[in-house]
Amino acid sequence: MSRLEAKKPSFCKSEPLTSGRVRATLCVLKGILTSSYGPSGRLKQLHNGLGGCVCTTSQSSALLANLSVTHPILKILTTSMQNHVSCFSDCGLFTAILCCNLIENVQRIGLMPTTVIKLNKHLLSLCTSYLQSEFCGCRILVDFSSTQTLLCLVRSIVTSKPACMLTRQEIDHISALILRAFLLTIPENTKDCLILGKSIIVPLKGQRVTDSTVLPGILLEISEVQLMKILPIKKSDTFKVALFCASLSGDVSDTGEGTVVVSSGVSLENAVLDQLLSLGRQLVSDHIDLLICQKVVHPSLKQFLSMHRMIAIDRVGAALMEPLSKVTGTQPIGSLGSISPSSYGSVKDLCTEKFGFKHFLHLIPNEATICSLLLCNRNDTAWDELKLTCQTALHVLQLTIKEPSVLLGGGCTETHLAAYIRHKICNEPESILQDDGCTQTELQLLTEAFCSALESVAGSLEHDGGEILTDMKYGHFWSAQPESPSVVDWPDLLSRCGCGLYTSQEELRWSFLKSTRHPFAPQTCLPHEAVGSANNLTLDCFTAKLSGLQVAVETANLILDLSYIIEDKN
């Protein structure tokens, strides 16, 4: 009998944010996230000391999934960020950095948590109301008659992931492919409800990025031996397809705790094989051209079908079953018994393709909204990062269909929003003072902490020691090269703002981002000419960023409101 230990009492810690260890840990996490932010963010390598794969990334989804945190406060923060990323795919680093900034700034001013939480909620309400309003100066409505805005949005996402290791030409190529793949998932004829299709990412590692392509339908990888057995495929009408989710391997299924009773002299394996061949004869009589199986097809059944000029593809996996069902217009068959003719589907055409060193069977649909994005990159690490980037961009485009707006990127939304909030609070503080019962000083202190947190997120885009400024007309973010001369003519040194909408040749006044300045009213109406003429804007997903803003403030409020942490050490 093993030795029994007395149960240890739970560990209780009051006011956890006052702990130097907790503050230092939060500071380290913020440093990791901040240094990964933006197109010039520094890459991180994550691995454990016992071996295993090494993850090289700057993306929030990969960082948060691979970071091992133990302190309850960090778990709250990282879990909250992961939940946001799982729902919206984008703006994970923005959300996490803003949350850390808010906690850090509020700790510095030393206000009561109850006051901070009330005022944070009110400032968040001002932000969301402004961003959703018609006169918002950093929101652009998406015109779906042109792909320009959508292409800028996709290009912004791809550019912000340096671990993909892409050149400018490759970024343009991949961005165009992602947008084309998304457009292929939109049905041509829609009624009341729009149901989008799916883009399947097909891996092809070790090839040039520019070899990537998009094809309507589904690519099923086949071996060169299988390719040799497939006869030239020619037919005037559609190809009839049988799709199986049941195993056709001939193995006896697991009976669990039950038993199988077999008569004397009967071979169970032969009986199952006879059933498979009987199924094959039915498929031949039903004039099936292609059999696709999620699992394994018995070699004897494959040979029988091949003799009757039928193609059999197995081991396609569970992930492809739903797209295959949509492409063929049928439900997967789950039994080996008699099959109804209505269980079969069809495709418009079949052909074989070769890309790099891989061979594929290409299923071309009749009218399905399924496409295959054949994705190439030079090595496994860069390909994994590029795949994650493509998935993020495709999801962001889906969100943009639901909410046809985008926000200006490159730090401009954050600095513009901070300028708007400062001016709003400076000129209309009465309503907040009456509703929340705080003093004028408390309101000013927290407003500055909130706006400074937003501006610090924008400042995190600069990783090379350059000067960070904001203009006093639009409230946009500007970055100058490091080691600028002490006396400069800013229009000569600056080119465009962070989002690329405005140039420095306008009559603008600049101020250093972290300097003290009088609140000003940023211009809140976007000129249509400026938006229409900008072909290379940096944009952010409206839905993801708005949610990220809310999650960051709410998570910061939750952490700031913690009075005790109780841990069971048993």
C-alpha positions in Angstrom: 0.0 0.0 0.0 1.4 3.4 -1.0 2.1 6.0 1.7 -0.8 8.4 2.3 -0.1 12.1 2.7 -2.3 14.5 4.5 -4.3 16.9 2.3 -2.6 20.2 2.0 -4.6 23.4 2.6 -5.5 25.6 -0.4 -3.1 28.4 -1.2 -4.8 31.8 -0.9 -3.3 35.0 -2.2 -5.0 38.4 -1.7 -4.6 41.3 -4.2 -2.6 39.2 -6.7 -1.7 42.2 -9.0 0.4 43.8 -6.2 2.8 40.8 -6.4 6.1 41.7 -8.0 6.3 38.2 -9.5 2.9 38.6 -11.2 3.8 42.0 -12.6 7.1 40.8 -13.9 5.4 37.8 -15.6 2.8 40.0 -17.2 5.6 42.3 -18.4 7.4 39.3 -20.0 4.2 38.1 -21.7 3.6 41.6 -23.0 7.1 41.8 -24.3 6.7 38.5 -26.2 3.4 39.6 -27.8 4.5 43.2 -28.5 7.7 42.1 -30.3 5.7 39.8 -32.5 3.2 42.5 -33.7 3.0 43.7 -37.3 4.8 43.1 -40.6 8.2 43.6 -39.1 7.4 41.7 -35.9 10.2 39.4 -34.6 9.7 35.7 -35.0 9.5 33.3 -32.0 10.6 29.7 -31.8 8.6 27.6 -29.4 9.6 24.1 -28.3 9.9 22.0 -25.2 13.1 20.8 -23.6 12.2 17.1 -24.2 12.1 17.4 -28.0 9.2 17.4 -30.4 8.5 19.8 -33.2 9.7 23.4 -33.2 7.1 26.1 -34.0 8.5 29.3 -35.6 5.8 32.0 -35.7 4.6 35.5 -34.9 0.9 34.6 -35.1 -1.2 34.9 -32.0 -3.0 31.6 -32.5 0.2 29.6 -32.7 1.9 31.7 -29.9 -1.0 31.3 -27.4 -1.4 27.6 -28.2 2.2 26.8 -27.6 2.9 29.1 -24.7 2.8 27.2 -21.4 1.5 29.4 -18.6 0.8 28.4 -15.0 -0.2 31.5 -13.1 -4.0 31.9 -12.9 -4.0 35.5 -14.1 -2.0 34.6 -17.2 -4.3 31.7 -17.8 -7.3 34.0 -17.7 -5.6 36.4 -20.2 -4.4 33.7 -22.6 -7.6 31.7 -22.5 -9.7 34.8 -23.2 -7.4 35.7 -26.2 -7.6 32.1 -27.5 -11.4 32.2 -27.3 -11.4 35.4 -29.4 -9.0 34.0 -32.0 -11.1 30.8 -32.3 -14.2 32.8 -33.1 -12.6 35.5 -35.3 -9.1 34.2 -36.4 -7.7 37.7 -36.5 -6.6 40.6 -34.2 -5.3 38.2 -31.5 -2.1 40.1 -30.8 -4.0 43.5 -30.8 -6.4 42.1 -28.2 -3.7 40.7 -25.9 -1.4 43.7 -26.1 -4.2 46.1 -25.4 -5.3 44.1 -22.4 -1.8 44.1 -21.0 -1.4 47.8 -21.6 -4.7 48.6 -19.8 -3.7 46.5 -16.8 -0.3 48.2 -16.7 -1.5 51.7 -17.1 -4.3 51.4 -14.5 -1.9 49.9 -11.9 0.3 53.0 -12.5 -2.4 55.5 -11.7 -3.6 53.7 -8.6 -7.4 54.2 -8.8 -9.9 52.0 -7.0 -10.9 48.9 -9.1 -14.6 49.7 -8.9 -14.0 53.2 -10.4 -11.7 51.9 -13.1 -14.1 49.2 -14.2 -17.1 51.6 -14.4 -15.1 54.2 -16.4 -13.5 51.5 -18.7 -17.0 50.3 -19.6 -18.1 53.8 -20.4 -15.0 54.5 -22.6 -15.5 51.2 -24.3 -19.0 52.1 -25.1 -17.8 55.4 -26.6 -15.4 53.5 -28.8 -17.8 50.9 -30.1 -20.5 53.6 -30.7 -18.1 55.7 -32.7 -16.7 52.8 -34.7 -20.2 51.7 -35.7 -21.5 55.2 -36.5 -21.8 56.6 -40.0 -19.4 59.5 -39.3 -16.6 57.2 -38.1 -13.3 58.4 -39.6 -11.5 55.1 -39.7 -14.2 52.8 -41.1 -14.7 52.1 -44.8 -17.8 50.4 -46.2 -16.9 47.6 -48.6 -18.1 47.9 -52.2 -18.6 44.3 -53.4 -18.8 45.5 -57.0 -15.0 46.0 -56.8 -12.4 43.6 -55.4 -10.0 46.4 -54.5 -10.9 46.8 -50.8 -11.1 43.0 -50.3 -7.7 42.5 -51.9 -6.2 45.2 -49.7 -7.6 43.4 -46.7 -6.2 40.1 -47.7 -2.8 41.6 -48.6 -2.7 43.3 -45.2 -3.2 40.0 -43.4 -0.6 38.1 -45.5 2.0 41.0 -45.1 1.6 41.0 -41.3 2.9 37.4 -41.1 6.7 37.5 -41.7 7.2 33.9 -40.8 5.6 33.0 -44.2 8.9 34.2 -45.7 7.3 35.8 -48.8 8.6 38.3 -51.2 6.4 41.2 -52.5 5.6 39.3 -55.7 4.7 36.2 -53.7 2.5 38.2 -51.3 0.6 39.6 -54.3 0.2 36.2 -55.9 -1.0 34.5 -52.7 -3.4 37.4 -51.8 -5.0 37.2 -55.3 -5.4 33.4 -54.9 -7.0 33.6 -51.5 -9.5 36.2 -52.8 -10.2 34.0 -55.8 -10.7 30.9 -53.7 -13.1 32.9 -51.5 -15.1 34.1 -54.5 -15.5 30.6 -55.7 -17.2 29.6 -52.5 -20.0 32.1 -53.1 -23.0 30.5 -54.8 -24.1 32.1 -58.1 -27.8 31.9 -57.3 -28.9 32.8 -53.8 -32.4 33.3 -52.3 -33.0 34.6 -48.8 -30.0 33.0 -47.1 -26.5 33.0 -48.3 -24.7 29.7 -47.6 -21.0 29.9 -48.4 -19.0 26.9 -49.6 -15.6 25.8 -48.6 -12.0 26.3 -49.7 -9.8 23.2 -49.2 -6.1 23.8 -48.7 -4.0 21.1 -50.4 -0.4 20.9 -49.3 2.5 20.9 -51.7 5.7 21.6 -49.9 9.1 22.1 -51.4 7.8 24.1 -54.4 7.8 27.8 -55.3 5.1 29.9 -53.7 4.2 31.2 -57.2 3.3 27.6 -58.2 0.3 27.8 -55.9 -3.0 27.8 -57.7 -6.8 27.6 -57.2 -9.0 25.0 -58.9 -12.8 24.6 -58.7 -13.8 21.3 -57.2 -11.7 18.8 -55.2 -8.2 17.5 -55.7 -7.7 13.9 -54.4 -4.1 12.9 -54.1 -3.3 9.5 -55.8 -0.1 7.6 -56.2 1.7 7.2 -59.5 0.7 3.5 -59.5 -2.9 4.5 -59.2 -2.5 7.0 -62.0 -1.1 4.3 -64.3 -4.2 2.2 -63.7 -6.6 5.0 -64.5 -7.6 4.7 -68.1 -8.1 7.9 -70.2 -11.3 9.3 -68.8 -13.8 10.4 -71.5 -17.5 10.6 -71.3 -20.2 12.7 -72.9 -22.4 13.1 -69.8 -21.7 13.3 -66.0 -19.7 10.8 -64.0 -21.7 8.8 -61.4 -20.1 8.7 -58.0 -20.6 6.4 -54.9 -19.3 8.0 -51.7 -18.8 5.6 -48.7 -18.0 6.5 -45.1 -18.1 2.8 -44.1 -15.0 0.8 -44.3 -14.7 -1.5 -47.3 -11.6 -3.2 -46.0 -13.3 -6.5 -45.1 -12.3 -6.3 -41.5 -14.9 -7.5 -38.9 -16.1 -4.5 -37.0 -15.5 -4.4 -33.2 -18.3 -6.1 -31.4 -17.5 -4.5 -28.0 -18.6 -6.8 -25.2 -20.8 -8.8 -27.6 -19.9 -12.0 -29.4 -20.1 -13.2 -33.0 -21.6 -16.7 -33.6 -20.2 -18.4 -36.7 -21.4 -21.7 -38.0 -19.0 -24.6 -38.2 -17.0 -24.6 -41.4 -17.8 -21.0 -42.3 -14.9 -18.6 -43.0 -15.8 -15.2 -41.6 -13.2 -13.5 -43.8 -14.6 -15.2 -47.0 -18.1 -14.3 -46.0 -17.2 -10.6 -45.7 -15.3 -10.7 -49.0 -18.3 -12.2 -50.7 -20.4 -9.4 -49.4 -17.9 -6.8 -50.7 -17.8 -8.4 -54.1 -21.6 -8.5 -54.1 -21.5 -4.8 -53.4 -19.0 -4.3 -56.3 -21.4 -6.2 -58.7 -24.2 -3.9 -57.6 -22.0 -0.8 -58.3 -21.1 -2.1 -61.7 -24.7 -2.8 -62.6 -25.6 0.7 -61.4 -23.0 2.1 -63.9 -20.9 3.8 -61.2 -17.8 5.5 -62.6 -16.0 6.5 -59.3 -16.0 5.0 -55.8 -14.7 7.2 -53.1 -14.2 5.7 -49.6 -13.3 7.6 -46.4 -11.5 4.5 -45.1 -9.9 1.5 -46.7 -11.0 -0.5 -49.8 -10.1 -4.2 -49.9 -7.5 -5.0 -52.7 -9.8 -7.7 -54.2 -12.7 -5.2 -54.5 -10.3 -2.6 -56.0 -9.2 -5.2 -58.6 -12.7 -6.2 -59.4 -13.8 -2.6 -59.9 -10.7 -1.9 -62.0 -11.6 -4.8 -64.3 -14.9 -3.1 -64.9 -13.3 0.2 -65.7 -14.3 1.8 -62.4 -12.0 4.1 -60.4 -11.7 3.4 -56.7 -10.1 6.0 -54.3 -9.7 5.2 -50.6 -8.3 6.7 -47.4 -9.6 10.2 -48.2 -10.2 11.0 -44.5 -13.1 12.4 -42.5 -12.2 16.1 -43.3 -13.0 15.7 -47.0 -16.3 13.9 -46.5 -18.5 17.0 -46.2 -16.9 18.8 -49.2 -17.2 15.6 -51.2 -20.8 15.3 -50.3 -21.5 18.8 -51.5 -19.5 18.4 -54.7 -21.2 15.1 -55.6 -24.7 16.0 -54.3 -25.1 13.0 -52.1 -24.8 11.7 -48.6 -22.1 9.3 -47.6 -23.2 5.6 -47.6 -22.7 4.0 -44.2 -23.6 0.3 -44.9 -22.7 -2.6 -47.2 -26.3 -3.7 -47.7 -28.6 -2.9 -50.6 -28.0 0.6 -51.9 -30.8 2.8 -53.2 -30.1 4.5 -56.5 -30.8 7.9 -54.8 -27.7 7.4 -52.7 -25.4 8.0 -55.7 -24.1 11.4 -56.8 -22.3 12.8 -59.8 -19.6 15.2 -60.9 -19.4 17.2 -64.2 -15.9 15.9 -65.1 -12.9 13.9 -64.0 -9.3 14.5 -65.0 -5.8 13.8 -63.7 -3.4 16.6 -62.7 0.2 16.7 -61.8 1.7 19.5 -59.6 5.3 19.2 -58.6 5.9 15.6 -57.6 2.3 14.8 -56.7 -0.5 13.4 -58.8 -4.2 14.2 -58.2 -7.6 13.2 -59.4 -9.5 16.4 -60.1 -13.3 16.3 -59.4 -15.0 19.1 -61.3 -18.4 19.8 -59.8 -21.6 20.7 -61.6 -22.5 23.8 -59.5 -20.9 23.2 -56.1 -19.2 26.0 -54.1 -16.1 24.0 -53.3 -12.6 24.8 -54.5 -9.1 23.6 -53.8 -6.3 26.0 -53.0 -3.1 24.2 -53.9 -0.6 25.8 -51.5 3.1 25.7 -52.1 6.1 26.9 -50.0 9.7 26.2 -49.7 9.8 24.3 -46.4 7.6 22.8 -43.7 7.9 25.7 -41.3 7.0 28.4 -43.8 4.2 26.2 -45.3 2.6 25.7 -41.9 2.6 29.4 -41.2 1.3 30.2 -44.7 -1.5 27.7 -44.3 -2.6 29.3 -41.0 -2.4 32.7 -42.7 -4.6 31.6 -45.6 -7.2 30.1 -43.1 -7.2 33.4 -41.2 -7.7 35.5 -44.4 -10.5 33.2 -45.7 -12.3 33.5 -42.4 -11.9 37.3 -42.3 -13.5 37.5 -45.8 -16.4 35.5 -44.5 -16.8 37.9 -41.6 -16.7 40.8 -44.0 -19.6 39.3 -46.0 -21.6 39.4 -42.8 -20.5 42.9 -41.8 -19.4 44.8 -45.0 -16.9 47.2 -43.3 -13.2 47.4 -42.8 -11.1 49.5 -40.4 -7.9 51.4 -41.3 -4.9 49.4 -40.3 -1.2 50.2 -39.6 -2.0 51.7 -36.2 -4.2 54.5 -37.6 -7.5 53.3 -36.1 -5.9 53.1 -32.6 -4.4 56.6 -32.7 -7.5 58.1 -34.4 -9.7 56.5 -31.7 -7.5 57.7 -28.9 -7.7 61.3 -30.3 -11.5 61.1 -30.6 -11.9 59.8 -27.0 -9.6 62.5 -25.5 -11.5 65.2 -27.3 -14.9 63.8 -26.4 -14.1 63.5 -22.7 -12.4 66.9 -22.6 -15.5 68.6 -24.1 -18.4 66.5 -22.8 -17.4 65.1 -19.4 -20.7 65.9 -17.6 -22.7 62.8 -18.6 -20.0 60.5 -17.3 -19.4 62.3 -14.1 -23.2 62.2 -13.4 -23.7 58.6 -14.3 -20.6 57.0 -12.7 -20.2 59.3 -9.7 -16.4 59.8 -10.2 -14.4 63.0 -9.9 -13.1 65.1 -12.8 -9.5 64.1 -11.9 -10.3 60.3 -11.9 -12.0 60.7 -15.3 -9.0 62.5 -16.7 -6.5 60.0 -15.3 -8.3 56.9 -16.6 -9.1 58.5 -20.0 -5.4 59.2 -20.4 -4.5 55.6 -19.3 -7.1 54.2 -21.8 -6.0 56.3 -24.7 -2.3 55.7 -23.9 -3.0 51.9 -24.0 -4.5 52.3 -27.5 -1.6 54.4 -28.7 0.9 51.9 -27.3 -0.6 49.1 -29.4 0.0 51.3 -32.5 3.5 52.1 -31.3 4.2 48.3 -31.0 4.3 48.2 -34.8 7.7 50.0 -34.7 10.5 47.5 -33.9 13.6 49.3 -35.2 13.8 52.4 -32.9 12.1 54.8 -35.4 10.3 58.0 -34.4 6.5 57.5 -33.8 4.2 60.4 -34.5 0.6 61.3 -35.0 -0.8 64.1 -37.1 -3.1 66.8 -35.5 -5.7 66.7 -38.3 -6.7 63.1 -38.9 -5.1 61.5 -35.8 -3.3 58.9 -37.9 -0.1 57.0 -37.1 3.2 57.9 -38.7 6.6 56.3 -38.4 10.0 57.7 -39.4 13.2 56.0 -39.9 15.5 55.6 -36.9 18.4 58.0 -36.3 16.5 60.9 -37.8 18.3 64.3 -37.5 17.3 66.4 -34.5 16.0 69.2 -36.7 13.9 67.8 -39.6 11.3 68.9 -42.1 8.8 66.1 -41.4 7.1 66.2 -44.8 10.4 65.3 -46.4 11.1 62.5 -43.9 7.6 60.9 -43.8 5.9 59.4 -46.8 2.5 57.9 -45.9 0.6 57.2 -42.7 0.4 53.7 -41.3 -2.7 52.8 -43.3 -1.5 54.4 -46.5 -4.5 56.7 -46.9 -2.8 60.1 -46.4 0.5 61.5 -47.6 2.8 63.8 -45.8 2.6 66.4 -48.6 -0.7 67.7 -47.1 -0.5 70.7 -44.7 -0.3 68.7 -41.5 1.1 69.3 -38.0 2.7 66.3 -36.2 3.3 65.5 -32.6 5.3 62.7 -31.0 2.9 59.9 -30.0 3.9 59.7 -26.4 4.2 63.5 -25.8 1.8 65.7 -23.9 -0.5 67.6 -26.3 -3.8 69.4 -26.1 -6.8 67.3 -27.1 -7.9 67.9 -30.7 -10.9 66.8 -32.8 -9.7 64.4 -35.5 -11.5 64.7 -38.9 -14.3 62.1 -38.7 -15.4 62.0 -42.3 -13.4 59.9 -44.8 -13.1 61.7 -48.2 -14.4 59.3 -50.9 -11.8 60.5 -53.3 -9.0 59.5 -50.9 -10.4 56.0 -50.3 -11.1 55.4 -54.0 -7.6 56.5 -55.1 -5.7 54.4 -52.5 -4.8 51.1 -54.2 -2.6 49.8 -51.4 -4.3 50.5 -48.1 -3.5 48.6 -45.0 -6.8 47.4 -43.6 -8.1 45.4 -40.6 -11.2 43.2 -40.2 -14.0 45.3 -38.7 -15.7 42.5 -36.8 -12.5 41.0 -35.4 -11.1 44.3 -34.3 -14.3 45.5 -32.7 -14.6 42.2 -30.8 -10.9 42.3 -29.9 -11.4 45.8 -28.4 -14.3 44.5 -26.3 -12.5 41.4 -25.2 -9.4 43.3 -24.2 -11.3 45.8 -22.0 -13.6 43.1 -20.4 -10.6 40.8 -19.7 -8.6 43.7 -18.2 -11.6 44.6 -16.0 -11.9 41.0 -14.8 -8.3 40.8 -13.9 -8.2 44.2 -12.2 -11.3 43.1 -10.1 -9.6 40.0 -8.7 -9.3 40.2 -4.9 -8.1 36.7 -4.1 -6.6 33.7 -5.9 -7.3 30.4 -4.3 -5.2 27.4 -5.6 -5.6 23.8 -4.6 -2.0 22.4 -4.5 -3.0 18.8 -3.9 
